[in-house]
Amino acid sequence: MSFFSNKSEGVMGIDISSTGIKLVELSKGRSGYDLTSMARVALPRDAIVENTIIDSTAVSNALIEAVKLAKPSTKNVALAVSGNAVIIKTIHVAATTEFDLEAQIAFEADQHVPYDVDDVFLDFFIQGVSAEDPEMMDVVLVACKREVIEDYQLVLNEAGLHAKFVDCGVFALENAAEITDEHTVSIEDEYMSPDEDAEVNALINIGANMMNINVLINGRMSFVRDQFYGGQNLTEEIQKAHNMSYHNAEQLKINNFSDIHADALEHFYVGLTSELVRSLDFYSASRAEFPVRKLFLSGGCALLPNITTELEQRLGIDTMILNPMQNINIPSRQFNAQQERDLGPMMMVPVGLALRNFDT
């Protein structure tokens, strides 16, 4: 199972989260990327819990519905995995060829992955020369429990789909960020020295119950982390503050945000900033000389009114929202173009997966 793809014969990106299925298929035209097909289908609550499929029938039925709505041109899928079942580490090895490294990657994984190598799918990506030692190179090592991927493959197969490759949510996020206007990298050195004025950005995708965090230094991945915190935490705070059901709290959040009790919002933002500070502290423990200068938000929570202002005031870091749909051509005859652009921030991961089709 490959986490890092080469160009394939057509794939669509499918993001399977705790709340629903998001499907995106793109094509490439003269003026850039075109939206070919898209669908969003909700999942019953608790069909997926902490990225573990609990109700496979509900998930496969939602996939079938998504394909029926989108009518994609392919059955091949690029899928993302996140959470505790995925291990992502940057390791330092003696400079060698990709072929030679492939032969020794199981040994390297045995030193860095807390699972038996026979129980995981492994892959790696050579980032380039190490900043600390030019005779070494930085390699991103990825491992995911086989049982997790096999569960996802099963529901895809039941829907008549084929997992062409598996990606990680944090990498799909990085891929989608590259087509946005807001996220730009001005420094293009092969590797950086500690005394350089590095451009350090944190990509933060906040979904219903999970955050994907990817810190980039001069465009190169430096730190990644997945945390279980998101929009469902706000819904639960609304439940408590308004003494209502989960469903009604979710509807209040979506349809009447201004009516939410201030205590519910405050508790949510205290929790959110605490989780972000914890991750940024983990990052700073090894890269204190390169503080994060900008936060780029995406995911469903990026649609919350005034979230950038809240995080800027609480964290003291410039914050903006990424929307990949702003730079994708959306045919008005086929889609509600304004609606898709408005919801663009929540489509970062499936767009990033769909863009894998154009990797060279």
GIURVEN-V238872 format. One record per backbone hydrogen bond with DSSP energy under -1.0 kcal/mol. CO is the residue of the C=O (numbers start at 0). NH is the residue of the N-H. Records with the same first field share a line. If there is no record, write none. Layout:
CO: NH, NH
This chain:
1: 165
7: 9
11: 77
12: 23
14: 21
18: 42
19: 16
20: 40
21: 14
22: 38
23: 12
24: 35, 36
26: 33
28: 31
31: 28
32: 328
33: 26
36: 24
38: 22
40: 20
43: 46
46: 53, 54
48: 51
51: 48
54: 58
55: 59
56: 60
57: 61
58: 62
59: 63
60: 64
61: 65
62: 66
63: 67
64: 68
65: 69
66: 70
74: 161
75: 11
76: 163, 164
77: 13
78: 166
80: 168
82: 85
84: 144
86: 142
88: 140
90: 138
92: 136
96: 100
97: 101
98: 102
103: 107
104: 108
105: 109
108: 112
115: 118
118: 145
120: 143
122: 141
124: 139
127: 137
132: 135
134: 94
135: 129
136: 92
137: 126, 127
138: 90
139: 124
140: 88
141: 122
142: 86
143: 120
144: 148
145: 149
146: 150
147: 151
148: 152
149: 153
150: 154
151: 155
152: 156
153: 157
155: 160
156: 159
161: 76, 163
164: 78
166: 80
167: 171
168: 172
169: 173
170: 174
171: 175
172: 176
173: 177
175: 178
176: 179
181: 183
192: 195
195: 197
198: 217
199: 292, 293
200: 215
201: 295
202: 213
203: 297
204: 211
205: 300
206: 230
207: 231
209: 206
210: 226
211: 204
212: 224
213: 202
214: 221, 222
215: 200
216: 219
219: 216
222: 214
224: 212
226: 210, 228
229: 232
230: 234
231: 235
232: 236
233: 237
234: 238
235: 239
236: 240
237: 241
238: 242, 243
244: 248
245: 249
246: 250
247: 251
248: 252
249: 253
250: 254
251: 255
255: 258
256: 259
260: 264
261: 265
262: 266
263: 267
264: 268
265: 269
266: 270
267: 271
268: 272
269: 273
270: 274
271: 275
272: 276
273: 277
274: 278
275: 279
276: 280
277: 281
278: 282
279: 283
280: 284
282: 285, 286
286: 289
293: 201
294: 319
295: 203
296: 321
297: 205
298: 301
299: 302
300: 303
303: 306
305: 309
306: 310
307: 311
308: 312
309: 313
310: 314
311: 315
317: 294
319: 296
322: 325
323: 326
324: 327
328: 34
330: 334
334: 336
335: 339
336: 340
337: 341
338: 342
340: 343
342: 345
343: 346
344: 298
346: 350
347: 351
348: 352
349: 353
350: 354
352: 355
353: 356
354: 357
355: 358
